[in-house]
Amino acid sequence: MTVNVYNNAAGTKATTTERQDGGARIIDVMIDQVRGMIAEDIAMGRGPVPGVLAGTYGLNRVGR
């Protein structure tokens, strides 16, 4: 079993998901504060995530 914890800040909420990969059980724990920061980076077009999404899925930003 593999357990991945993304940011271990005390006092924050977390969401847990379980998945299988080649028979191995993997549990991912995403701290809500980190999820919000990632979403904000995507919305603002900053950091590495928007570029990866654009390159992988051919997404383009649309002005607001």
All heavy atoms as a GROMACS GRO file, in nm:
protein
  467
    1MET      N    1   0.085  -0.116   0.000
    1MET     CA    2   0.000   0.000   0.000
    1MET      C    3   0.090   0.123   0.000
    1MET      O    4   0.190   0.128   0.068
    1MET     CB    5  -0.090   0.003   0.123
    1MET     CG    6  -0.173   0.129   0.129
    1MET     SD    7  -0.267   0.157   0.280
    1MET     CE    8  -0.368   0.014   0.289
    2THR      N    9   0.050   0.222  -0.079
    2THR     CA   10   0.119   0.350  -0.083
    2THR      C   11   0.023   0.457  -0.037
    2THR      O   12  -0.092   0.461  -0.082
    2THR     CB   13   0.165   0.382  -0.227
    2THR    OG1   14   0.251   0.279  -0.272
    2THR    CG2   15   0.238   0.515  -0.234
    3VAL      N   16   0.068   0.545   0.053
    3VAL     CA   17  -0.012   0.658   0.098
    3VAL      C   18   0.064   0.785   0.061
    3VAL      O   19   0.178   0.804   0.104
    3VAL     CB   20  -0.039   0.654   0.250
    3VAL    CG1   21  -0.117   0.778   0.293
    3VAL    CG2   22  -0.111   0.527   0.289
    4ASN      N   23   0.002   0.870  -0.020
    4ASN     CA   24   0.062   0.998  -0.059
    4ASN      C   25  -0.012   1.109   0.014
    4ASN      O   26  -0.134   1.119   0.005
    4ASN     CB   27   0.048   1.021  -0.210
    4ASN     CG   28   0.118   0.915  -0.290
    4ASN    OD1   29   0.233   0.883  -0.263
    4ASN    ND2   30   0.051   0.860  -0.389
    5VAL      N   31   0.062   1.194   0.087
    5VAL     CA   32   0.003   1.309   0.155
    5VAL      C   33   0.060   1.434   0.091
    5VAL      O   34   0.181   1.453   0.087
    5VAL     CB   35   0.034   1.308   0.306
    5VAL    CG1   36  -0.024   1.431   0.374
    5VAL    CG2   37  -0.018   1.181   0.371
    6TYR      N   38  -0.029   1.519   0.040
    6TYR     CA   39   0.011   1.643  -0.025
    6TYR      C   40  -0.013   1.758   0.071
    6TYR      O   41  -0.126   1.796   0.093
    6TYR     CB   42  -0.068   1.662  -0.155
    6TYR     CG   43  -0.051   1.546  -0.248
    6TYR    CD1   44  -0.145   1.444  -0.253
    6TYR    CD2   45   0.062   1.536  -0.328
    6TYR    CE1   46  -0.128   1.335  -0.337
    6TYR    CE2   47   0.080   1.427  -0.411
    6TYR     CZ   48  -0.016   1.328  -0.416
    6TYR     OH   49   0.002   1.220  -0.498
    7ASN      N   50   0.095   1.809   0.130
    7ASN     CA   51   0.095   1.916   0.229
    7ASN      C   52   0.038   1.864   0.361
    7ASN      O   53  -0.074   1.816   0.367
    7ASN     CB   54   0.017   2.039   0.184
    7ASN     CG   55   0.033   2.155   0.281
    7ASN    OD1   56   0.111   2.148   0.374
    7ASN    ND2   57  -0.038   2.262   0.257
    8ASN      N   58   0.114   1.873   0.465
    8ASN     CA   59   0.070   1.821   0.594
    8ASN      C   60   0.049   1.933   0.695
    8ASN      O   61   0.079   1.919   0.812
    8ASN     CB   62   0.171   1.719   0.648
    8ASN     CG   63   0.310   1.776   0.662
    8ASN    OD1   64   0.335   1.887   0.620
    8ASN    ND2   65   0.400   1.701   0.722
    9ALA      N   66  -0.004   2.047   0.650
    9ALA     CA   67  -0.028   2.160   0.738
    9ALA      C   68  -0.131   2.124   0.845
    9ALA      O   69  -0.235   2.067   0.815
    9ALA     CB   70  -0.077   2.280   0.658
   10ALA      N   71  -0.100   2.157   0.967
   10ALA     CA   72  -0.190   2.127   1.079
   10ALA      C   73  -0.317   2.211   1.072
   10ALA      O   74  -0.314   2.326   1.028
   10ALA     CB   75  -0.119   2.153   1.211
   11GLY      N   76  -0.430   2.153   1.110
   11GLY     CA   77  -0.555   2.226   1.121
   11GLY      C   78  -0.627   2.251   0.990
   11GLY      O   79  -0.717   2.333   0.985
   12THR      N   80  -0.593   2.181   0.883
   12THR     CA   81  -0.662   2.200   0.756
   12THR      C   82  -0.742   2.076   0.722
   12THR      O   83  -0.713   1.967   0.768
   12THR     CB   84  -0.564   2.230   0.642
   12THR    OG1   85  -0.473   2.122   0.629
   12THR    CG2   86  -0.487   2.358   0.666
   13LYS      N   87  -0.845   2.093   0.640
   13LYS     CA   88  -0.929   1.982   0.596
   13LYS      C   89  -0.858   1.905   0.485
   13LYS      O   90  -0.779   1.960   0.410
   13LYS     CB   91  -1.061   2.035   0.543
   13LYS     CG   92  -1.149   2.100   0.646
   13LYS     CD   93  -1.267   2.162   0.575
   13LYS     CE   94  -1.396   2.126   0.641
   13LYS     NZ   95  -1.511   2.180   0.567
   14ALA      N   96  -0.892   1.778   0.473
   14ALA     CA   97  -0.830   1.694   0.370
   14ALA      C   98  -0.935   1.608   0.301
   14ALA      O   99  -1.037   1.574   0.360
   14ALA     CB  100  -0.724   1.605   0.431
   15THR      N  101  -0.909   1.573   0.175
   15THR     CA  102  -0.991   1.482   0.098
   15THR      C  103  -0.907   1.360   0.064
   15THR      O  104  -0.792   1.374   0.023
   15THR     CB  105  -1.039   1.549  -0.032
   15THR    OG1  106  -1.110   1.668   0.002
   15THR    CG2  107  -1.128   1.458  -0.112
   16THR      N  108  -0.962   1.241   0.083
   16THR     CA  109  -0.888   1.118   0.057
   16THR      C  110  -0.953   1.040  -0.056
   16THR      O  111  -1.076   1.028  -0.060
   16THR     CB  112  -0.886   1.030   0.184
   16THR    OG1  113  -0.832   1.104   0.292
   16THR    CG2  114  -0.804   0.906   0.165
   17THR      N  115  -0.872   0.989  -0.148
   17THR     CA  116  -0.921   0.903  -0.254
   17THR      C  117  -0.836   0.777  -0.258
   17THR      O  118  -0.718   0.780  -0.221
   17THR     CB  119  -0.916   0.971  -0.392
   17THR    OG1  120  -0.782   1.010  -0.421
   17THR    CG2  121  -1.005   1.092  -0.398
   18GLU      N  122  -0.896   0.667  -0.298
   18GLU     CA  123  -0.823   0.541  -0.312
   18GLU      C  124  -0.829   0.496  -0.457
   18GLU      O  125  -0.928   0.519  -0.525
   18GLU     CB  126  -0.884   0.433  -0.223
   18GLU     CG  127  -0.867   0.459  -0.076
   18GLU     CD  128  -0.912   0.341   0.009
   18GLU    OE1  129  -0.896   0.226  -0.035
   18GLU    OE2  130  -0.966   0.366   0.118
   19ARG      N  131  -0.720   0.434  -0.504
   19ARG     CA  132  -0.717   0.385  -0.642
   19ARG      C  133  -0.626   0.264  -0.649
   19ARG      O  134  -0.550   0.237  -0.557
   19ARG     CB  135  -0.672   0.494  -0.738
   19ARG     CG  136  -0.537   0.555  -0.705
   19ARG     CD  137  -0.511   0.680  -0.788
   19ARG     NE  138  -0.396   0.752  -0.740
   19ARG     CZ  139  -0.274   0.745  -0.792
   19ARG    NH1  140  -0.252   0.668  -0.896
   19ARG    NH2  141  -0.175   0.814  -0.742
   20GLN      N  142  -0.636   0.192  -0.758
   20GLN     CA  143  -0.553   0.074  -0.782
   20GLN      C  144  -0.459   0.104  -0.898
   20GLN      O  145  -0.498   0.167  -0.995
   20GLN     CB  146  -0.639  -0.047  -0.817
   20GLN     CG  147  -0.734  -0.089  -0.708
   20GLN     CD  148  -0.664  -0.162  -0.593
   20GLN    OE1  149  -0.560  -0.220  -0.611
   20GLN    NE2  150  -0.724  -0.157  -0.477
   21ASP      N  151  -0.335   0.059  -0.889
   21ASP     CA  152  -0.239   0.073  -0.998
   21ASP      C  153  -0.160  -0.056  -1.008
   21ASP      O  154  -0.072  -0.082  -0.926
   21ASP     CB  155  -0.146   0.192  -0.974
   21ASP     CG  156  -0.050   0.216  -1.089
   21ASP    OD1  157  -0.078   0.168  -1.201
   21ASP    OD2  158   0.052   0.283  -1.067
   22GLY      N  159  -0.194  -0.139  -1.106
   22GLY     CA  160  -0.125  -0.266  -1.122
   22GLY      C  161  -0.138  -0.357  -1.002
   22GLY      O  162  -0.046  -0.428  -0.967
   23GLY      N  163  -0.252  -0.354  -0.935
   23GLY     CA  164  -0.275  -0.438  -0.819
   23GLY      C  165  -0.233  -0.375  -0.687
   23GLY      O  166  -0.265  -0.427  -0.581
   24ALA      N  167  -0.159  -0.263  -0.692
   24ALA     CA  168  -0.117  -0.196  -0.569
   24ALA      C  169  -0.224  -0.095  -0.527
   24ALA      O  170  -0.277  -0.022  -0.609
   24ALA     CB  171   0.015  -0.123  -0.591
   25ARG      N  172  -0.254  -0.092  -0.400
   25ARG     CA  173  -0.352   0.002  -0.347
   25ARG      C  174  -0.280   0.133  -0.316
   25ARG      O  175  -0.180   0.134  -0.245
   25ARG     CB  176  -0.414  -0.055  -0.222
   25ARG     CG  177  -0.524   0.028  -0.164
   25ARG     CD  178  -0.588  -0.045  -0.049
   25ARG     NE  179  -0.679   0.041   0.021
   25ARG     CZ  180  -0.726   0.017   0.140
   25ARG    NH1  181  -0.692  -0.094   0.203
   25ARG    NH2  182  -0.809   0.099   0.198
   26ILE      N  183  -0.333   0.244  -0.368
   26ILE     CA  184  -0.273   0.375  -0.347
   26ILE      C  185  -0.378   0.467  -0.286
   26ILE      O  186  -0.490   0.475  -0.335
   26ILE     CB  187  -0.223   0.434  -0.480
   26ILE    CG1  188  -0.117   0.343  -0.541
   26ILE    CG2  189  -0.166   0.575  -0.458
   26ILE    CD1  190  -0.076   0.381  -0.681
   27ILE      N  191  -0.341   0.536  -0.181
   27ILE     CA  192  -0.430   0.632  -0.117
   27ILE      C  193  -0.367   0.770  -0.132
   27ILE      O  194  -0.253   0.791  -0.093
   27ILE     CB  195  -0.452   0.600   0.033
   27ILE    CG1  196  -0.516   0.462   0.047
   27ILE    CG2  197  -0.538   0.708   0.098
   27ILE    CD1  198  -0.529   0.414   0.190
   28ASP      N  199  -0.442   0.864  -0.191
   28ASP     CA  200  -0.397   1.001  -0.207
   28ASP      C  201  -0.474   1.089  -0.110
   28ASP      O  202  -0.595   1.083  -0.103
   28ASP     CB  203  -0.423   1.052  -0.349
   28ASP     CG  204  -0.340   0.978  -0.452
   28ASP    OD1  205  -0.222   0.954  -0.425
   28ASP    OD2  206  -0.394   0.945  -0.559
   29VAL      N  207  -0.402   1.172  -0.035
   29VAL     CA  208  -0.463   1.267   0.058
   29VAL      C  209  -0.428   1.407   0.008
   29VAL      O  210  -0.312   1.443  -0.001
   29VAL     CB  211  -0.410   1.248   0.202
   29VAL    CG1  212  -0.475   1.348   0.296
   29VAL    CG2  213  -0.433   1.106   0.250
   30MET      N  214  -0.531   1.485  -0.028
   30MET     CA  215  -0.510   1.620  -0.078
   30MET      C  216  -0.564   1.718   0.026
   30MET      O  217  -0.682   1.715   0.059
   30MET     CB  218  -0.582   1.640  -0.211
   30MET     CG  219  -0.574   1.780  -0.265
   30MET     SD  220  -0.409   1.832  -0.312
   30MET     CE  221  -0.389   1.750  -0.466
   31ILE      N  222  -0.477   1.803   0.077
   31ILE     CA  223  -0.518   1.904   0.174
   31ILE      C  224  -0.595   2.013   0.099
   31ILE      O  225  -0.550   2.063  -0.004
   31ILE     CB  226  -0.395   1.964   0.245
   31ILE    CG1  227  -0.309   1.853   0.308
   31ILE    CG2  228  -0.436   2.067   0.348
   31ILE    CD1  229  -0.378   1.767   0.410
   32ASP      N  230  -0.713   2.049   0.148
   32ASP     CA  231  -0.801   2.142   0.079
   32ASP      C  232  -0.733   2.276   0.049
   32ASP      O  233  -0.756   2.336  -0.055
   32ASP     CB  234  -0.929   2.166   0.159
   32ASP     CG  235  -1.019   2.043   0.156
   32ASP    OD1  236  -0.996   1.952   0.073
   32ASP    OD2  237  -1.113   2.037   0.237
   33GLN      N  238  -0.647   2.323   0.138
   33GLN     CA  239  -0.577   2.449   0.116
   33GLN      C  240  -0.489   2.440  -0.009
   33GLN      O  241  -0.483   2.533  -0.089
   33GLN     CB  242  -0.491   2.483   0.238
   33GLN     CG  243  -0.420   2.616   0.227
   33GLN     CD  244  -0.340   2.647   0.353
   33GLN    OE1  245  -0.329   2.564   0.442
   33GLN    NE2  246  -0.287   2.766   0.359
   34VAL      N  247  -0.424   2.326  -0.030
   34VAL     CA  248  -0.341   2.307  -0.148
   34VAL      C  249  -0.429   2.303  -0.273
   34VAL      O  250  -0.397   2.362  -0.376
   34VAL     CB  251  -0.257   2.177  -0.136
   34VAL    CG1  252  -0.183   2.148  -0.265
   34VAL    CG2  253  -0.161   2.187  -0.020
   35ARG      N  254  -0.540   2.234  -0.265
   35ARG     CA  255  -0.633   2.225  -0.378
   35ARG      C  256  -0.678   2.364  -0.419
   35ARG      O  257  -0.683   2.397  -0.538
   35ARG     CB  258  -0.754   2.140  -0.341
   35ARG     CG  259  -0.850   2.121  -0.457
   35ARG     CD  260  -0.973   2.048  -0.414
   35ARG     NE  261  -0.936   1.932  -0.336
   35ARG     CZ  262  -1.008   1.824  -0.324
   35ARG    NH1  263  -1.124   1.817  -0.386
   35ARG    NH2  264  -0.970   1.724  -0.251
   36GLY      N  265  -0.709   2.450  -0.324
   36GLY     CA  266  -0.750   2.587  -0.353
   36GLY      C  267  -0.639   2.667  -0.420
   36GLY      O  268  -0.664   2.746  -0.512
   37MET      N  269  -0.516   2.647  -0.376
   37MET     CA  270  -0.402   2.717  -0.435
   37MET      C  271  -0.379   2.673  -0.579
   37MET      O  272  -0.348   2.754  -0.666
   37MET     CB  273  -0.277   2.697  -0.351
   37MET     CG  274  -0.286   2.765  -0.214
   37MET     SD  275  -0.152   2.723  -0.103
   37MET     CE  276  -0.014   2.800  -0.186
   38ILE      N  277  -0.395   2.543  -0.605
   38ILE     CA  278  -0.379   2.492  -0.742
   38ILE      C  279  -0.489   2.550  -0.831
   38ILE      O  280  -0.461   2.595  -0.943
   38ILE     CB  281  -0.382   2.338  -0.743
   38ILE    CG1  282  -0.257   2.283  -0.674
   38ILE    CG2  283  -0.391   2.286  -0.887
   38ILE    CD1  284  -0.260   2.134  -0.648
   39ALA      N  285  -0.612   2.551  -0.782
   39ALA     CA  286  -0.722   2.607  -0.860
   39ALA      C  287  -0.698   2.755  -0.890
   39ALA      O  288  -0.724   2.802  -1.002
   39ALA     CB  289  -0.854   2.589  -0.785
   40GLU      N  290  -0.648   2.828  -0.792
   40GLU     CA  291  -0.618   2.970  -0.812
   40GLU      C  292  -0.508   2.989  -0.916
   40GLU      O  293  -0.517   3.077  -1.002
   40GLU     CB  294  -0.578   3.034  -0.680
   40GLU     CG  295  -0.559   3.184  -0.690
   40GLU     CD  296  -0.527   3.248  -0.556
   40GLU    OE1  297  -0.582   3.202  -0.453
   40GLU    OE2  298  -0.447   3.342  -0.554
   41ASP      N  299  -0.404   2.906  -0.911
   41ASP     CA  300  -0.297   2.914  -1.010
   41ASP      C  301  -0.351   2.889  -1.151
   41ASP      O  302  -0.314   2.958  -1.246
   41ASP     CB  303  -0.186   2.812  -0.981
   41ASP     CG  304  -0.095   2.857  -0.868
   41ASP    OD1  305  -0.108   2.972  -0.821
   41ASP    OD2  306  -0.008   2.776  -0.829
   42ILE      N  307  -0.440   2.792  -1.165
   42ILE     CA  308  -0.500   2.764  -1.296
   42ILE      C  309  -0.582   2.884  -1.342
   42ILE      O  310  -0.571   2.928  -1.456
   42ILE     CB  311  -0.587   2.636  -1.291
   42ILE    CG1  312  -0.497   2.514  -1.268
   42ILE    CG2  313  -0.668   2.622  -1.420
   42ILE    CD1  314  -0.573   2.388  -1.236
   43ALA      N  315  -0.664   2.939  -1.253
   43ALA     CA  316  -0.751   3.051  -1.289
   43ALA      C  317  -0.670   3.174  -1.327
   43ALA      O  318  -0.708   3.248  -1.419
   43ALA     CB  319  -0.845   3.084  -1.172
   44MET      N  320  -0.556   3.197  -1.260
   44MET     CA  321  -0.474   3.315  -1.285
   44MET      C  322  -0.367   3.292  -1.392
   44MET      O  323  -0.300   3.385  -1.434
   44MET     CB  324  -0.408   3.360  -1.155
   44MET     CG  325  -0.505   3.393  -1.043
   44MET     SD  326  -0.620   3.525  -1.088
   44MET     CE  327  -0.512   3.664  -1.082
   45GLY      N  328  -0.349   3.167  -1.434
   45GLY     CA  329  -0.250   3.136  -1.536
   45GLY      C  330  -0.107   3.144  -1.486
   45GLY      O  331  -0.015   3.170  -1.563
   46ARG      N  332  -0.084   3.119  -1.358
   46ARG     CA  333   0.051   3.128  -1.303
   46ARG      C  334   0.097   2.992  -1.252
   46ARG      O  335   0.016   2.904  -1.224
   46ARG     CB  336   0.058   3.232  -1.193
   46ARG     CG  337  -0.024   3.198  -1.071
   46ARG     CD  338  -0.010   3.301  -0.961
   46ARG     NE  339  -0.092   3.259  -0.850
   46ARG     CZ  340  -0.178   3.336  -0.788
   46ARG    NH1  341  -0.192   3.462  -0.824
   46ARG    NH2  342  -0.251   3.290  -0.690
   47GLY      N  343   0.227   2.977  -1.240
   47GLY     CA  344   0.283   2.850  -1.195
   47GLY      C  345   0.288   2.749  -1.308
   47GLY      O  346   0.247   2.777  -1.421
   48PRO      N  347   0.335   2.628  -1.280
   48PRO     CA  348   0.354   2.528  -1.385
   48PRO      C  349   0.227   2.455  -1.430
   48PRO      O  350   0.221   2.404  -1.541
   48PRO     CB  351   0.451   2.428  -1.322
   48PRO     CG  352   0.424   2.438  -1.175
   48PRO     CD  353   0.390   2.584  -1.152
   49VAL      N  354   0.124   2.452  -1.347
   49VAL     CA  355   0.005   2.372  -1.379
   49VAL      C  356  -0.066   2.418  -1.506
   49VAL      O  357  -0.099   2.334  -1.591
   49VAL     CB  358  -0.092   2.365  -1.259
   49VAL    CG1  359  -0.219   2.289  -1.293
   49VAL    CG2  360  -0.023   2.301  -1.139
   50PRO      N  361  -0.093   2.547  -1.526
   50PRO     CA  362  -0.162   2.587  -1.648
   50PRO      C  363  -0.087   2.548  -1.775
   50PRO      O  364  -0.148   2.505  -1.874
   50PRO     CB  365  -0.174   2.740  -1.636
   50PRO     CG  366  -0.169   2.765  -1.489
   50PRO     CD  367  -0.076   2.660  -1.434
   51GLY      N  368   0.045   2.560  -1.774
   51GLY     CA  369   0.124   2.522  -1.891
   51GLY      C  370   0.118   2.373  -1.919
   51GLY      O  371   0.110   2.331  -2.035
   52VAL      N  372   0.118   2.293  -1.814
   52VAL     CA  373   0.108   2.149  -1.831
   52VAL      C  374  -0.030   2.112  -1.886
   52VAL      O  375  -0.041   2.029  -1.977
   52VAL     CB  376   0.135   2.075  -1.698
   52VAL    CG1  377   0.102   1.928  -1.708
   52VAL    CG2  378   0.279   2.096  -1.655
   53LEU      N  379  -0.133   2.174  -1.835
   53LEU     CA  380  -0.268   2.148  -1.886
   53LEU      C  381  -0.278   2.188  -2.034
   53LEU      O  382  -0.336   2.115  -2.114
   53LEU     CB  383  -0.373   2.224  -1.805
   53LEU     CG  384  -0.396   2.175  -1.662
   53LEU    CD1  385  -0.488   2.270  -1.587
   53LEU    CD2  386  -0.451   2.034  -1.661
   54ALA      N  387  -0.220   2.302  -2.069
   54ALA     CA  388  -0.224   2.347  -2.208
   54ALA      C  389  -0.148   2.250  -2.298
   54ALA      O  390  -0.197   2.213  -2.405
   54ALA     CB  391  -0.165   2.488  -2.220
   55GLY      N  392  -0.029   2.208  -2.255
   55GLY     CA  393   0.051   2.118  -2.336
   55GLY      C  394  -0.008   1.979  -2.348
   55GLY      O  395  -0.002   1.917  -2.454
   56THR      N  396  -0.066   1.930  -2.242
   56THR     CA  397  -0.120   1.794  -2.241
   56THR      C  398  -0.255   1.785  -2.311
   56THR      O  399  -0.280   1.692  -2.387
   56THR     CB  400  -0.135   1.744  -2.095
   56THR    OG1  401  -0.007   1.750  -2.033
   56THR    CG2  402  -0.188   1.602  -2.091
   57TYR      N  403  -0.342   1.881  -2.285
   57TYR     CA  404  -0.479   1.873  -2.335
   57TYR      C  405  -0.511   1.975  -2.444
   57TYR      O  406  -0.625   1.985  -2.488
   57TYR     CB  407  -0.578   1.888  -2.219
   57TYR     CG  408  -0.560   1.782  -2.114
   57TYR    CD1  409  -0.505   1.812  -1.990
   57TYR    CD2  410  -0.597   1.650  -2.139
   57TYR    CE1  411  -0.487   1.713  -1.894
   57TYR    CE2  412  -0.581   1.552  -2.043
   57TYR     CZ  413  -0.525   1.584  -1.922
   57TYR     OH  414  -0.508   1.486  -1.827
   58GLY      N  415  -0.413   2.057  -2.484
   58GLY     CA  416  -0.436   2.157  -2.588
   58GLY      C  417  -0.530   2.269  -2.546
   58GLY      O  418  -0.598   2.327  -2.627
   59LEU      N  419  -0.531   2.299  -2.415
   59LEU     CA  420  -0.619   2.404  -2.365
   59LEU      C  421  -0.558   2.541  -2.390
   59LEU      O  422  -0.437   2.559  -2.391
   59LEU     CB  423  -0.640   2.387  -2.214
   59LEU     CG  424  -0.699   2.252  -2.170
   59LEU    CD1  425  -0.705   2.246  -2.018
   59LEU    CD2  426  -0.837   2.233  -2.229
   60ASN      N  427  -0.643   2.641  -2.411
   60ASN     CA  428  -0.601   2.779  -2.428
   60ASN      C  429  -0.678   2.866  -2.332
   60ASN      O  430  -0.798   2.850  -2.315
   60ASN     CB  431  -0.627   2.827  -2.572
   60ASN     CG  432  -0.544   2.752  -2.672
   60ASN    OD1  433  -0.422   2.746  -2.658
   60ASN    ND2  434  -0.608   2.693  -2.771
   61ARG      N  435  -0.609   2.966  -2.275
   61ARG     CA  436  -0.677   3.059  -2.184
   61ARG      C  437  -0.765   3.154  -2.266
   61ARG      O  438  -0.730   3.196  -2.375
   61ARG     CB  439  -0.576   3.142  -2.105
   61ARG     CG  440  -0.506   3.060  -1.998
   61ARG     CD  441  -0.413   3.146  -1.914
   61ARG     NE  442  -0.474   3.265  -1.858
   61ARG     CZ  443  -0.552   3.268  -1.749
   61ARG    NH1  444  -0.581   3.156  -1.687
   61ARG    NH2  445  -0.598   3.381  -1.705
   62VAL      N  446  -0.880   3.188  -2.208
   62VAL     CA  447  -0.972   3.283  -2.268
   62VAL      C  448  -0.981   3.402  -2.174
   62VAL      O  449  -1.003   3.384  -2.055
   62VAL     CB  450  -1.112   3.218  -2.288
   62VAL    CG1  451  -1.209   3.321  -2.344
   62VAL    CG2  452  -1.101   3.097  -2.378
   63GLY      N  453  -0.962   3.522  -2.226
   63GLY     CA  454  -0.970   3.642  -2.142
   63GLY      C  455  -1.105   3.658  -2.079
   63GLY      O  456  -1.207   3.618  -2.133
   64ARG      N  457  -1.106   3.719  -1.962
   64ARG     CA  458  -1.234   3.742  -1.892
   64ARG      C  459  -1.267   3.888  -1.895
   64ARG      O  460  -1.193   3.973  -1.879
   64ARG     CB  461  -1.223   3.698  -1.746
   64ARG     CG  462  -1.211   3.551  -1.734
   64ARG     CD  463  -1.211   3.514  -1.590
   64ARG     NE  464  -1.176   3.374  -1.573
   64ARG     CZ  465  -1.201   3.307  -1.466
   64ARG    NH1  466  -1.260   3.360  -1.365
   64ARG    NH2  467  -1.167   3.183  -1.455
   0.00000   0.00000   0.00000
